[in-house]
Amino acid sequence: MKLIWYFVMLQSVVLISVNAEYGLKNCLYNIATRYINSTLTFAISETSQRNFDISKTSTNNTTNTKRNTISPRIREDVLDTILQKFQLSSKWPTVHIQTGNKTQNILQKRDGNYIFISTKDNKNGVINDIRLQAKITTKHKDSNPRSYYIIAVVNKFNNVTEVANAILSVLWKFKIINAIVLIPTENKFENNITSLLDVYTWFPFGSQRRCANVSDTVLLDRWVSYNHQEYFLNNTPLFPYKTPRNLNSCPLTVSTAILAPFIMNIRHSGEQITYEDGLEVRLLKEITSRMNMKLRYRSPSPDYWGVNLKNGSWSGVSGEVIKGLSDLAVLGYFNKAHLINGLEYSSPYLIDYLGWWVPCAKPTDRWKSLIIIFDKSLWLGFLAAYITVSIVIWIVAKLSSIVEDNVQYKSYESIVKCFLNFWAIIVEESASNNPPSVPAIRIIFLAWVLYCWAVNTVYQTYLVTFLVNPGYERQFATEQEILSSDISLGIVDAVVTCCIPDLEKYPLHRRYRCTNYFMCLNEIAKGHKLGFIFSLLHLQHVALTNYLGSSGNPLICPIAEKLTSQPVVMPFTKGSLFLERFDDIIVPMLEAGILTNWWETFKYVATLTTMSGLQEESEEYIKLSLQHLESVFIFLLMGYLFSCIVFVIELSSILRNKLKKKISIKM
């Protein structure tokens, strides 16, 4: 009789276990129907089921005091039934992978979702299964930690809450937050309702003193059976939004460094670091005040944005965020999703540009102020007209004297006198001799007088203007002009690795590596032959604050041609709990124009601050000094020098003639 009783009890236990495992199929199908609209990937642990011994007690987990395993044959049937049900439904593209000791590569999709199934019968085995499955499904750069993860444990455990807590802790190490854990149970309730599966999850900020730590799991719902029907007992949403609006002063760790106008005015208070102002500092303060978080800055990174190291890791703020040392970074950061795995990015809130920065145009030397009023072509045309008119008059006078011997032709028969007479008209002096009464000569003479009068009027109109301000020399205007010149091409490693298109067009022998880009800026400001590719927003502010000349003009200038446009974003650790909330705040601020207003304010304040230290020049009048009249005195000295040379030549010629006469008389 006892034997029959034990047999009946054993069959009832097995029947309940089998019902629970077959209930897993219906539960998974119900969840997928409600929440999944894209690819569904099944990850199932690869286990040698033939080695299972259902009568053996587990020793791998001391907290398991009772085995709740079932026949491996039944378990295999359950797994086959689950996969068959999903594949036959044709509602979702399904992928089935088995995880073993070998690392597998699977095709990732951003909108894919996952079901992890563990058939292990001890806690450590289940944890190892889930860890391996999470590692495989998240290692690709296109993996989405915000996908829905459904963890199905096939065997029963007495310490259900502890197992669920351990599983969720493992998933959080991979930054998987939208996860639920299904664990079989055998609870009975009123009205003959039988609990088949318990559904667990966790809320990172469920307590005021707990900030993103997996500590207490939450029983969301139960999959129950009643009168041959299966359903969720409370029909609770299984994937709720898990980042509340109020984070109860949880810390937000930020990696950054000084980079105006984004991050400015660092202050040290013991070991605590704060930044008083900056465009991104203001943005962070606004966001954290709305989320009720406390800002915590890391020490400034000397490598700024960082570069890709030989071992595949990254330095700078990029490396700090990837390693989880900080939650995010702010540093005028460009979106590098095509380069860096392990980061996610906020919505862009500024558009920056990469372009060439070159020495600004230098002031024209003042000795050139008398000749730069007219272009070279005009000066050459004027000189050609002067020579042509002088020669024409000389030829006409020469021919006229042959036809008619008249004294009035004598002064214009000499080519030298023709040049002198027409030069006198240029400098607004009267000619030493009247032109001959030949109509052709007088018409040409009158035309020349009118031409010189017009040219002199224009010249004298602009003379004082160019004496006071001769203007600036021409600076580089396009990238092609820079490449055609002989200047060095300054490049920063952090910019090269992400953002410079067609890098090969820059000759290697002309590239100059700017390990410290401020040193390159100093070289450019000194007027050295160096061009530099860098951010427009940052250097616009730097030029206004640090690189203005004594007259208030910038020393470094961008060319109008832009190389690329770059969205400025905040990089977050992949799977960050704060990213969606940040985007919810950034987008309305951007649409309201708040960030643009801040940027214009920074530029205005920087200009005022810099200009306040410069001596204001009167706009009513300017006293002409020797500096302004430098070109006048230079040309005057040149005239005196030329006169002295001519005088010496004439004097030597006279002395030589007298000497010849004396010699001839003696002979």
GULOKOL-278888 format. One record per residue: residue in three letters; x, y negated, z negated of N, C-alpha, C in turn. Coordinates in steps of 0.2 Angstrom, whole numbers, plus 5000, padded with zeros to 4 digits. Layout:
N
ALAXYZXYZXYZ/...
# end
This chain:
667
MET500450065000500050005000500449945000/LYS501049944996501449884996501849875002/LEU501949935006502249925012501849895017/ILE501149905017500749875021500649805020/TRP500649785013500649715011501249675014/TYR501849705013502449665015502449655023/PHE502149715026502149705033501649645036/VAL501049645032500649595034500949525033/MET501249515027501549455025502049435030/LEU502449485032503049465037502749445044/GLN502149475046501849455052501549395052/SER501249375046500949305045501549255045/VAL502049265042502649215042502849205049/VAL502949265053503249255060502749225064/LEU502049235063501549205067501549135066/ILE501649105060501649035058502249005062/SER502849035061503449015064503349005072/VAL503049055075502949055082502449005084/ASN501948995080501448945082501848875081/ALA502248865076502548795076503048785082/GLU503348835084503848825090503448815096/TYR502948855097502548845103502148775102/GLY502048755096501748685095502248635097/LEU502848645097503448595099503348585107/LYS503148635111503048615118502448565119/ASN501948575115501348535116501548465114/CYS501848465108502048395105502548355110/LEU503048385112503448355117503148335123/TYR502648375126502248355132501848295130/ASN501548295124501148235122501548175122/ILE502048175119502548115118502748085125/ALA502948135129503148115136502648085140/THR502048105139501448075143501348005140/ARG501347995134501247925131501747875132/TYR502447895132502947845132503447855138/ILE503447905142504047915146503747905153/ASN504047855157503747845164504347855169/SER504947885167505447885172505847955171/THR506447965173506848025172506848055165/LEU506748115165506848145158507348205158/THR507848195154508448235154508348285147/PHE508348345148508348395143509148415141/ALA509348405135509948435133509848485128/ILE510048545130509948605125510648635124/SER510748655117511348685115511448755118/GLU512048765120512148835123512448875117/THR512048925116512148975110512149045113/SER512549085110512449155112511949185107/GLN511349195110510849215105510849285103/ARG511249325107511249395105511649415098/ASN512049365096512449375090512049345084/PHE511349325085511049305079510749365075/ASP510849355069510549405064510049365059/ILE509449385060508949345057508849355049/SER509249415047509149435040509749405036/LYS510249365040510849345037510749275034/THR510949255028510849195025511449145027/SER511249085029511749035031512249015025/THR512849015027513348985022513648925024/ASN513448895030513748835032513448775029/ASN512848785026512548725022512348745016/THR512648725010512448745004511748725002/THR511448675005510848645003510248695006/ASN510448735011509848785013509848845009/THR509248845006509148905001508748955004/LYS508448945010507948985013508048985020/ARG508049045024508149045031507449045034/ASN507349005039506748995042506849005050/THR507249055052507349075059506849125061/ILE506849125068506349175071506849215076/SER506449255079506849305084507149265090/PRO507749275091508049245097507649255103/ARG507349305104506949325110506349275110/ILE506049265105505449215104505749145106/ARG506349125103506549065104506749045111/GLU507049095115507149085122506549075126/ASP506049115124505349105127505049035126/VAL505149015120504948945119505248895123/LEU505948895123506348855127506148855135/ASP506048915137505848925144505148895145/THR504748905140504048885141504048805141/ILE504448775137504448705137504748675144/LEU505248705146505548675153505048695158/GLN504748745158504248765163503648715163/LYS503348705158502848655157502948585160/PHE503548565158503748495161503848495168/GLN504148545171504348555178503748565182/LEU503248605180502648615184502148555184/SER502248505179501848455178501948405184/SER502648395186502848355191502748275190/LYS502648265183502548195181503248155181/TRP503748195179504348165178504948205182/PRO505348165185505948205187506348225181/THR506548295181506848315175507548345177/VAL507948335172508648365172508748405166/HIS509048465167509148515162509948525161/ILE510248505156510948525155511048565148/GLN511548605148511748645143512348625140/THR512448605134513048585131513348635127/GLY514048645129514448695126515148665124/ASN515648695125516248675123516548635129/LYS516348635135516548605140516148535141/THR516548485143516248415144515948415151/GLN515348395151514948395157514848315159/ASN514748305165514648245168513948245171/ILE513448195169512848195172512748125175/LEU512248125180512048065183511648025179/GLN511847965177511547925172511047875176/LYS510447865173510047805176509847765170/ARG509847695171509647655166508947665163/ASP508547685167507847695164507747765162/GLY508247815161508147885160508047885152/ASN507647945150507547955143507748035142/TYR507848045136508148115134507748145128/ILE507848215129507548265124508148305122/PHE508348305116508848345113508548405110/ILE508748465111508448525108509048565105/SER508948575098509448615095509148675092/THR509548735094509248795091509648825086/LYS510148785083510548805077510148815071/ASP510348855067509948875061510248845054/ASN510748805055511048775049511148695050/LYS511148665045511248585046511848565050/ASN512448595048513048575051513048595059/GLY512748645060512648665067512248615071/VAL511648605068511148555071511548485072/ILE511948465067512248395068512748405073/ASN513148455074513648465079513348465086/ASP512748495087512348495093512148425095/ILE511848395090511648325092512248275094/ARG512748285090513348245091513648255098/LEU513648315100513948335107513448315112/GLN512848325111512348295116512348225117/ALA512348185112512348115112513048085115/LYS513548125114514248105117514148115125/ILE513848165127513848175134513348125138/THR512848115134512348065138512447995137/THR512947975133513047905132513747885134/LYS514147925137514847915138514947875145/HIS514447875149514447845155514247765154/LYS514647725158514547655158513747635159/ASP513447675163512747655165512247685160/SER512447715155511947745150511647685146/ASN511047695144510647645141510447665134/PRO510747635129510647665122509947645120/ARG509547605123508847585122508347635125/SER508647685128508147735131507847775125/TYR507347805126506947845121507347915120/TYR507447925114507847995112507348035108/ILE507148095110506748135106507148195104/ILE507248205098507648255095507248315092/ALA507248375095506848425093507248485090/VAL507148495084507448545080507048605080/VAL507248665082506848725083506748765077/ASN507248765073507148805066506948755061/LYS506648795056506448755050506948745044/PHE506848695041507348685035506948665029/ASN507248685023506848665017506948585016/ASN507548565017507748495016507648455022/VAL507048445024506848415030507148345031/THR507048305025507148235025507948225026/GLU508348265023509048265023509348275030/VAL509048325033509248345040509048285045/ALA508448265044508248205048508748145047/ASN508848135041509348075040510048085043/ALA510248145042510948165045510948155053/ILE510448175056510348175063510348095065/LEU509948055062509847985064510547955062/SER510847975057511547945056512047955062/VAL512048015064512448035070512247995076/LEU511647985077511347945083511547875083/TRP511547845077511747775076512447765077/LYS512847815076513647805078513647795085/PHE513247815089513247805096512747745098/LYS512547705093512147655094511447665098/ILE511147725096510547755098510047735093/ILE509547695094509047665089508347695091/ASN508147695097507447725098507447795098/ALA507547825093507547895092507047925087/ILE506747975088506348015083506548085083/VAL506448115077506648185075506048225074/LEU506048285078505448325076505748385073/ILE505448405067505648465063505048505061/PRO505048565062504548615061504348615053/THR503748615051503548625044502948675044/GLU502748685038502248735037501748705031/ASN501648645031501148615026500448625028/LYS500048635023499348645025498948585021/PHE498448565024498048505021497348525020/GLU496948485018496248495018495948505024/ASN495348535024494948555030495348595035/ASN495748645032496148695036496548655042/ILE496848595040497348565045498048595043/THR498348615048499048645047499548595050/SER500048575047500648535050501148575053/LEU501248565059501748605063502348575064/LEU502348505065503048465065502948405062/ASP503548385058503548315055503948275060/VAL503748205061504148165065504448105061/TYR505148105062505448055057505848005062/THR505947945059506347895062506647855056/TRP506947795058507247755053507147675056/PHE507147635051507147565052507747525049/PRO508147495053508747475051508747415046/PHE508247375046508147325041507447335037/GLY507347395035506747405031506847385024/SER507447365021507447345015507947275015/GLN507847235010508147175010508947175009/ARG509147235006509847245004510147295009/ARG509847315014510047365019510047335025/CYS510647325028510747295035511047345040/ALA510547375044510747415049511147475046/ASN510947505041511247565038510747615037/VAL510947675040510447735040510447765033/SER509947745029509947775022509247805021/ASP508747775022508047815021507747825027/THR507547885029507147905035506447895033/VAL506047885038505347865037504947925041/LEU504447955038504047995041503447955045/LEU503547955051503047925055502347955056/ASP502448015057501748055059501848125058/ARG501348165059501348235059500948265065/TRP501248315068500948355073500648415070/VAL499948415070499548455066499148505071/SER498848555068498448605072497748605068/TYR497248605071496548605068496048635073/ASN495848695071495248725075495548735082/HIS496148765083496448775089496648715094/GLN496648655090496848595094497448565090/GLU497848535094498448505092498448425093/TYR498648385088498648315089499048285084/PHE499248215084499548185079499048165074/LEU499248175068498748165062498548085062/ASN499048045062498847965061498947925068/ASN499147965073499247925080499647865079/THR500147865075500647805074501047795080/PRO501147735082501647725087502347755086/LEU502647795090503247825088503847785090/PHE503847735094504447695096504247625095/PRO504147605088504047535087504647485088/TYR504547425088505047375088505447375082/LYS506047385081506447395075506847335072/THR506847285076507147225073506647175071/PRO506547165065506047115062506247045064/ARG505846995063505946925064506346895058/ASN506246925053506646895047507146955045/LEU507746935045508346985044508646975037/ASN508246935032508446935025509146925024/SER509446875028510146855027510646905028/CYS510546955032511047005034511546965038/PRO512246995037512746955041512746975048/LEU513046925052513146925059513846915060/THR514246965062514946955063515146935070/VAL515546885071515646855077516346845079/SER516546865084517246855087517346795091/THR517846755090517846695094518546665093/ALA518646605096519246565095519146495097/ILE519546445096519446375098519446375106/LEU518946345108518846335115518346285117/ALA518546215117518146165118517846165125/PRO517146145126516746125121516246175118/PHE516446245119516046295116516146305109/ILE516746305107516946315100517446265098/MET517346225092517746165091517746165083/ASN518246125081518346105074518346165069/ILE518846205069518846265064519046235057/ARG518746265052518846255045518946315041/HIS519446315037519646375033519446355025/SER519046395022518946395015519046455012/GLY519646465010519946525007520046575013/GLU519646635012519646685018519146675023/GLN518646625021518046615025518246565031/ILE518046575037518146535043517446515045/THR517446445046516846415049517046365055/TYR516546355059516646305065516146255064/GLU516346195064515946135063515446115069/ASP515746125075515346105081515546145087/GLY515246135092515346165098514646185101/LEU514646195108514046205111513746275109/GLU514246325109513946395107513946395099/VAL514246355095514146355088513446335087/ARG513246275090512546255089512046305091/LEU512246345096511746395099511646445093/LEU512246475091512246525086511846505079/LYS512046445077511646415071510946415072/GLU510746395078509946385079509646455079/ILE510046505083509746575083509746605076/THR510346605072510346635066509846605061/SER509746545061509246505057508546535058/ARG508446545064507746575066507646645064/MET508246685064508246755062508446765055/ASN508546715051508746715044509346765043/MET509946745047510546785046511046735044/LYS511646765042512146735039512746745044/LEU513046685046513646695051514246705047/ARG514646755050515246775048515746775053/TYR516246735054516746725059517346765057/ARG517646805062518246835062518846785063/SER519446805061519946765063520046755070/PRO520246695072520246675080520746725083/SER520546755089520946805093521446765097/PRO522046775096522546745100522546765108/ASP522246815109522146845116521546815120/TYR521146775116520546745119520046805122/TRP519946805128519446845131519746925131/GLY520346925132520746995132520847015139/VAL521247065139521447095146521447175145/ASN521347205150521347285150522047305149/LEU522147345144522747375142522847435146/LYS523447465145523647525149523247585147/ASN523147585140522747645138522047645139/GLY521747595143521047585144520647545140/SER520947525134520647485129520747405131/TRP520347365128520447295129520647255123/SER521047205124521247155119520747105118/GLY520947055114520546995113519847005110/VAL519346965111518746965108518347025111/SER518547045118518147105121518347165117/GLY518947175115519147235111518847235105/GLU518747175101518447175095517747195095/VAL517347175100516647195100516547265102/ILE516947285107516947355109517047405103/LYS517547395099517747435093517247425088/GLY516747385088516247375083516547335077/LEU517047295078517347255073516947195072/SER516547175077516047115077515447135081/ASP514947095079514247115083514247085090/LEU514547025091514546985097515146945097/ALA515246915103515746865104515546805107/VAL515746745106515646685109516246645111/LEU516346635117516946605120516946585127/GLY516346555129516246535136516346595140/TYR516046655138516246725140515846735147/PHE516246755152515946775158515646845158/ASN515146865162514846925162515346975166/LYS515547025162516047075165515747145165/ALA515147155167514847215166515147265171/HIS515447235177515747285182516447305180/LEU516647275174517347295172517347335166/ILE516947315161517047335154516447385152/ASN516647445150516147485147516147485140/GLY515547485137515447475130515147405127/LEU514947365132514747295131514047285134/GLU513647255131512947225134512947155133/TYR512647115138512647045138511947015137/SER511946955134511346915133511146885140/SER510546855140510346815146510846755147/PRO511046745153511546685154511146615152/TYR511546575148511346515146511646455149/LEU512246465153512546415156512846445163/ILE512946405168513346425174513946385174/ASP514546425174515246395174515446415181/TYR516046375183516346385189517046395189/LEU517346435193518046445193518346405199/GLY518846365198519146325203519846305202/TRP520146265207520846245206520846185203/TRP521346175198521446115195522146095197/VAL522246035199522846005202523045935199/PRO523645915200523845845197523345795201/CYS523145755197522745695200523145655204/ALA522745615209523145575213523545525209/LYS524145505211524545455208524345395211/PRO524445335206524345275209524845255215/THR524645225220525145205225525645155223/ASP526245165225526845115223526645045225/ARG526745005220526544935222526944905228/TRP527544925229527844895235527544915241/LYS527044955241526744975247526044935248/SER525944895243525244855243525144815249/LEU525744785252525644735258525544775265/ILE525744845265525744875271525144925271/ILE524844945265524344995265523644965266/ILE523644895267522944865269522744895275/PHE523144895280522944925287523244995287/ASP522945035291523145105293523745105297/LYS524145155297524745155302524545145309/SER523945175311523745165318523645095320/LEU523345055315523244985316523844945317/TRP524344965312524944925312525344945319/LEU525345005321525645025328525344985333/GLY524644985333524244945339524444875339/PHE524544845333524644775332525344765335/LEU525844805333526544795335526544805343/ALA526244855346526244865353525944805357/ALA525344775354525044715357525544655357/TYR525944645351526444595351526944605356/ILE527244665357527744675361527544665369/THR526944695370526644685377526544615379/VAL526144575374526044505376526644465377/SER527144475373527844445373528144455380/ILE528144525382528444545388528044515394/VAL527444515394527044495399527144425401/ILE527144385395527244305396527944295399/TRP528344335396529044325399529144335406/ILE528844385409528844405416528444355420/VAL527844335417527444285421527844215422/ALA528144195416528544135416529144145421/LYS529444195421530044215425529844205432/LEU529344235434529144235441528844165443/SER528544125438528344065440528944015441/SER529444025437530043975438530343995445/ILE530344045447530644065454530244025459/VAL529544025459529143995464529243915463/GLU529243895457529243825456529743805450/ASP530243765452530743745447530443695443/ASN530243715436529943665432530243675425/VAL530343625421530643625414530243665409/GLN529543655410529143685406529143765405/TYR529443795410529543865410530243885407/LYS530643835406531343855403531243895396/SER530743865391530743895385530443965385/TYR530143985390529844055390530144105395/GLU530744075398531144125403531544165398/SER531644145392532044185388531644235384/ILE531744305384531344355381531344345373/VAL531944315371532044305363531544255361/LYS531544195365531044145363530344165364/CYS530144205369529444225369529244265363/PHE529744305360529544345354529544295348/LEU529944245348529944205342529244165342/ASN529044135348528444095349527844135347/PHE527844195349527244235347527244265340/TRP527844275337527944285330527644235326/ALA527844175328527544115324526844105324/ILE526544125329525744135329525544185324/ILE525844235324525644295319525644265312/VAL526144235310526244205303525844135302/GLU525444125307525044065307525443995307/GLU526043995311526443935312526343915319/SER526443855321526443835328527043855332/ALA526943865338527443885342527943825344/SER528543845344529043785345529043755352/ASN528743785357528643755363527943765366/ASN527643715369526943725372527043775378/PRO526443815379526443865384526443825391/PRO526743855396526643825403525943815405/SER525843765410525143755412524943805417/VAL525243855417524943915421524343945418/PRO523743945422523143975419523244045416/ALA523544085419523644155416524044155410/ILE524544115409524944115403524544085397/ARG524144035399523743995394523144045391/ILE522844075396522344125394522644185389/ILE523144205391523444265387523644235380/PHE523944165380524144135374523544125369/LEU523044105372522344085368522144155366/ALA522144205370521844275367522244295361/TRP522944285362523344305356523244265350/VAL523144205351522944165345522344185342/LEU521844195345521144225343521244295339/TYR521644335342521744405340522144395333/CYS522644355333523044345327522644315321/TRP522144265323521744235318521244285315/ALA520944335319520544385316520844435312/VAL521444455314521844505310522044475303/ASN522344405304522544375297521944365293/THR521344345295520744335291520644395287/VAL520644455291520444515287521044535282/TYR521644525284522244545280522144505273/GLN522044445274522144395268521444405264/THR520944435267520344445263520544505258/TYR520844555260521044615255521644605252/LEU522044555253522744555251522744555243/VAL522344505240522444505233522144575229/THR521644595233521344665230521844715230/PHE522244725235522744775235523344755231/LEU523544695230524044675225523844695218/VAL523244685216523044695210522944775209/ASN522644805213522544885213522644915220/PRO523244935221523444965227523145035229/GLY522745065224522345125225522845185223/TYR522545245226522945305224523145345230/GLU523645385229523845425234523345485235/ARG523345515241522845575242523045635238/GLN522545665235522745735231522445785235/PHE522545845233522245905236521545905236/ALA521245925241520445925242520145995243/THR520546035246520346105247520846155245/GLU520546225245521046275243521546285249/GLN521346275255521746285261522346235261/GLU522246175258522746125258523246155252/ILE523046185247523446205242523846265244/LEU523546315248523946365251524446345256/SER524246295260524746275265525346235262/SER525246215256525846175253526346215250/ASP526746195246527346235243527246235235/ILE526646215232526646215225526546285222/SER526646295216526546365213525846365211/LEU525646435211524946455210524846485203/GLY524646445198524546465191523946505190/ILE524046565187523446615186523546645179/VAL522946645176522846675169522646745170/ASP522946795166522746865167522046875165/ALA521746845160521046855159520546835165/VAL520846795169520446765174520546815180/VAL521146835181521346885187520946945186/THR520846975180520547045180519847045181/CYS519446985181518746985182518446945188/CYS518846895189518446835193518746805199/ILE519346825201519646795207519446835213/PRO519046815218519046855224519546845228/ASP519746895232520246895237520946875234/LEU521146905229521746885226522346895230/GLU522246945235522846955239523046905244/LYS522646855245522746795249523246745246/TYR523346755239523846715236524546745236/PRO525046715239525746755240526046765233/LEU526246825232526546845226527146805224/HIS527546785229528146745227527946675224/ARG527346655225527146585223526646585217/ARG526546645215526046655209526446635203/TYR526146605198526546585192526046605186/ARG526246655182525846685177525846635171/CYS525246615169525146565164524946605157/THR525446625154525346665147524946615142/ASN525246555142524846505138524646445143/TYR523946445144523746405149523846335148/PHE523846315141523946245139524646215142/MET525146265142525846245145525746235152/CYS525346265156525246255163524846185164/LEU524346175159524046105160524546055159/ASN524946065154525446005153525945995159/GLU526146055162526546045168526146005174/ILE525446025174525045985179525045915178/ALA524945895171524845825169525445785170/LYS526045825170526645785172526745775179/GLY526345805183526345795190526845845194/HIS526945895190527345945193526945985199/LYS527346015203527046055209526746125206/LEU526146115203525746175201525046165201/GLY524746215204523946225204523746275199/PHE523146275197522946315191522246335192/ILE522046395192521346425193521046435186/PHE520546395184520246405177519546375177/SER519246385171518546365170518446295171/LEU517846275174517646205175517446165169/LEU516946205165516646175160517146155154/HIS517646205153518146195148518646145149/LEU518846145155519446095157519146025158/GLN518446025160518145955160518245925154/HIS518045955148518045935142518845915139/VAL519245965141519945955139520245895143/ALA520045885149520345835153520145765150/LEU519545765147519245705144519545685137/THR519745735134520045725127520745725126/ASN521145765131521845775130522245755136/TYR521945745141522345725147522145665151/LEU522145605147521945545151522545505150/GLY522745465156523245415156523145355152/SER523645315152523545245148523045205151/SER522845215157522345175160521645205159/GLY521645265156520945295156520845345161/ASN521245355166521145395171521445465170/PRO521045525172521245585170521945605174/LEU522245655171522945675173522845745177/ILE522345775175522245845179521545835182/CYS521445865188520845855192520645915195/PRO519945935196519745995200519645975207/ILE519746015211519546005218518846015219/ALA518545985224517745995225517546065227/GLU518046105230517846175232517846225226/LYS517346255225517346305220517446375222/LEU517846415218517946485220517346535219/THR517146535213516546575211516146535206/SER515546555205515146535200515046595195/GLN515046585188515046635183514546615178/PRO514046665176513646655171513946665164/VAL513846615160514146615153513646655149/VAL513846705145513446745141513746765134/MET513446805130513646825124513746905125/PRO514346935124514447005124514247035118/PHE513847085118513647125112513947195112/THR514047225106514147295106513547335109/LYS513747385113513247415117512747455112/GLY512147435113511647465108511447415103/SER511647355103511547305098510847295096/LEU510747295090510047285087509747205088/PHE510247165090510047095090509947065097/LEU510147105102510147075109509547055111/GLU509047095110508347075113508047015109/ARG508247005102507946955099508346885101/PHE508946895102509346835105509046815111/ASP508946855116508646835122507946805121/ASP507546825117506946795116507046725113/ILE507546705110507646635108508046595113/ILE508546625117508946595121508546565127/VAL508146615130507746595136507346535135/PRO506846525130506546465129506946405128/MET507546405125507946355124508246325131/LEU508346375135508646365141508146325146/GLU507546355145506946325149506846255147/ALA506946235140506746175138507346125139/GLY507846145142508446105144508846085138/ILE508846115132509146095126509946105127/LEU510146165130510846175131511146125136/THR510746105141511046055146511145985142/ASN510645975138510645905134511245915129/TRP511445965126512045975122512645965126/TRP512645995132513245985136513345915138/GLU512845875140512945805142513145765136/THR512845785130513045745124513845755123/PHE514045815123514745825122515245785127/LYS515045785133515445745138515445675136/TYR514845645134514745575133515145565127/VAL515145605121515545585115516245595116/ALA516445645120517145645122517445585125/THR517045565130517245505134517345445129/LEU516845435125516845375121517345375116/THR517545435113518045445108518745435111/THR518845455117519445445121519545365123/MET519045345126519045275128519145225123/SER518945235117518945195111519645175109/GLY520145225111520845215109521245175115/LEU520845165120521245125126521045055126/GLN521545015128521444945128521044925134/GLU520444885132520044865137520244805141/GLU520244815148520444755152519844715154/SER520044645154519544595156519244605163/GLU518644605164518344615171518244545174/GLU518344485171518244425174518844405178/TYR519444415176520044395180520644435178/ILE521144435182521744465180522344415182/LYS522744415177523344365179523844405183/LEU524044375188524544415193525244405190/SER525544455189526244465186526744485191/LEU527344485189527844515194527744585196/GLN527444625191527244695193526744695199/HIS526244645199525744645204526044615211/LEU526544575210526844545216527544575218/GLU527544635216528144675217528344685225/SER527844695228527844705236528044645239/VAL527744585236527944515239528644505239/PHE528944515233529644495231530144545235/ILE529844605236530244655239530344635247/PHE529844615250529844595257530244525257/LEU530144485252530544425252531244435252/LEU531444485248532144495247532444535254/MET531944575257532144605263532244545269/GLY531844495268531944435273532544405272/TYR532744385265533344355264533944395266/LEU533944455265534444505267534544505274/PHE533944505278534044505285534244435288/SER534044385285534344315286535044315285/CYS535244335280536044335278536444375283/ILE536144435285536444475290536544435297/VAL535944405299535944365305536444305305/PHE536444275299536844215298537644235299/VAL537744295296538444315296538644335303/ILE538144365307538344385314538444325318/GLU537944275317538044205321538744175319/LEU538844175313539444135310540044175313/SER540044235313540644275316540644265323/SER540144265327540144255334540344185336/ILE540244135332540444065333541244065332/LEU541444095326542144095325542544125330/ARG542244185333542544225338542644185344/ASN542144145346542144105352542644045351/LYS542644015345543143965344543843985345/LEU543944055342544644085343544844095350/LYS544344115354544444135361544644065365/LYS544344015363544543945366545243925365/LYS545443935358546043915356546543955360/ILE546444015361546944055364546944045371/SER546444025374546444005381546743945383/ILE546743895378547043825379547843835378/LYS548043875373548743885372549043915379/MET548643965382548943995387548943945393/
# end
